[in-house]
């Protein structure tokens, strides 16, 4: 039985993709021919997943502390702090 998966660029939604080698841990990298950006289908580190920074900001606005956010999202406290500092700079 063959399973196929249709993948598209998370930046521009194009389906013109080219394999672009492997990362150090063996995950496949892809490059979009339309917007020339690189991406991976699956992230091993939760902080790199799409929408994580928005979740951090949302939880902060709902009065969650840094330790609560890191426990909820399963990421390091230092990552939460740096995301909040970068957001405050904007």
Buried (B, 14 or more C-beta within 10 A) or exposed (E): EEEEEEEEBEEEEEEEBEEEEEEEEEEEBBBBEEEEEEBBEEEEEEBEBEEBBEBBBEBBEEEBEBEBBBEEBEBEEEBBBEBBEEEEEE
